[in-house]
Amino acid sequence: MTASPLSAHLKALIETDGPLTVARYMREALLHPEHGYYTTREPFGVAGDFITAPEISQTFGELIGLWCAAVWQQTGSPTKIALVECGPGRGTLMADALRAARIVPGFRDAIEVHLVEASPRLRALQRETLSGTDVTWHDTVETLPNAPSLILGNEFFDALPIRQLIHRDGMWRERCIVQDAGNDALGWSEMPAPADLVRLAPSALIPAEGDIFEICEDGRTVAEQIARHIAHCGGAGLFLDYGHGKSAFGDTFQALRGHQYVDVLEKPGTADLTAHVDFDALLESAASGGCTCFGTVTQGQFLTALGIEPRVQALVGKASPAQAATIRSGARRLIEPTEMGTLFKAVAIAAPGVDALPGFGPPRNRSMRETGAFSG
Ligand SMILES: C[S@@+](CC[C@H](N)C(=O)[O-])C[C@H]1O[C@@H](n2cnc3c(N)ncnc32)[C@H](O)[C@@H]1O
């Protein structure tokens, strides 16, 4: 049974417009104003569909808050800085980061909080979590203020819609979603792929029959917009997500409901839909926007370099035995290679002239602007 309140709407869309790209399907399923997943559900935590790093351990947001403080100092401690989070979910990461920010003199007072969030329902939750904090919400990064900015995103890019190319008989076609003949279910079809999409497939990789390549056009656009903002206003960006460090073939489009993987076409609007982030592509877009790029490093390496272990010891020292066990297991879950430590990765971007960022090795590019290749 694949029906959901969104199914009739998708069926009507297919009847009028023809097969849906995966991106259009994902956008409708996640953000349809009445029946979309993020507009109708409380997805986080044990009772929800998935759990994210800030919801697992307060150390995650705290260490990111300290990362921001270090970068703020590194960039000359400006008296005003926008602390921005894209896709903040419940607002937990921001709350933990702001608490940690207080320990660095002057930093908390310099911060103006900005959240980029598409879901009105989640905005209301964020307002509750961050009550007492002045927050400005944005639909997109394009309306951020003209000020030095630290821009964060945890599991933001994986929620942005992807398109899928599939290699058939020596050429790329596009995977699309259709109404199955004879029943009410949604199914798959392959359509001629537009040339501007095929152009984005990496020429260095040789596809075999049936290989799939995923392209997140929205992710590339947002990464470039963020980079242009940072290159122009100063600051840095930090993004953690699951995905591959090098562009690769594979079908990573997935649906989670109640912490179980389900068919991506089953009951649209009732499961979280994501795809692995192609960090190569994301950083390429950020470099085109004029930023210097860092990473990937694994989440385990990143949090360890920032001091998750001493932070856990400090928390455990003030905790009951039961709380101490929860604190330790939460932190382990974030950094263990068999848990979130390796699949999840961190990348960062910075305004031209920043040659080092906490938790990262040397930059993978100098900014295009510095090398003279950037003309925007
Ligand atoms: C997987 S959740 C991650 C939540 C949070 N960062 C965390 O780690 O718990 C994805 C978040 O991105 C938001 N989101 C999805 N698509 C978006 C878009 N196009 N623009 C802004 N926010 C979006 C969702 O509403 C949600 O807040």
The ligand as a Gaussian input file, in Angstrom:
#p B3LYP/6-31G(d) Opt

LIG

0 1
 C       17.768000      16.223000       8.777000
 S       17.185000      17.710000       9.427000
 C       18.620000      18.222000      10.334000
 C       18.259000      18.991000      11.546000
 C       19.381000      19.497000      12.447000
 N       20.423000      20.168000      11.723000
 C       19.967000      18.386000      13.285000
 O       21.138000      18.059000      13.097000
 O       19.254000      17.867000      14.134000
 C       17.139000      18.798000       8.021000
 C       16.737000      20.231000       8.339000
 O       16.832000      21.003000       7.153000
 C       15.595000      21.706000       6.939000
 N       15.446000      21.887000       5.495000
 C       15.216000      20.952000       4.553000
 N       15.214000      21.504000       3.316000
 C       15.470000      22.811000       3.489000
 C       15.602000      23.921000       2.599000
 N       15.466000      23.766000       1.284000
 N       15.881000      25.131000       3.120000
 C       16.006000      25.300000       4.463000
 N       15.888000      24.286000       5.359000
 C       15.614000      23.067000       4.886000
 C       14.566000      20.814000       7.584000
 O       13.335000      21.451000       7.801000
 C       15.331000      20.438000       8.854000
 O       15.323000      21.498000       9.792000

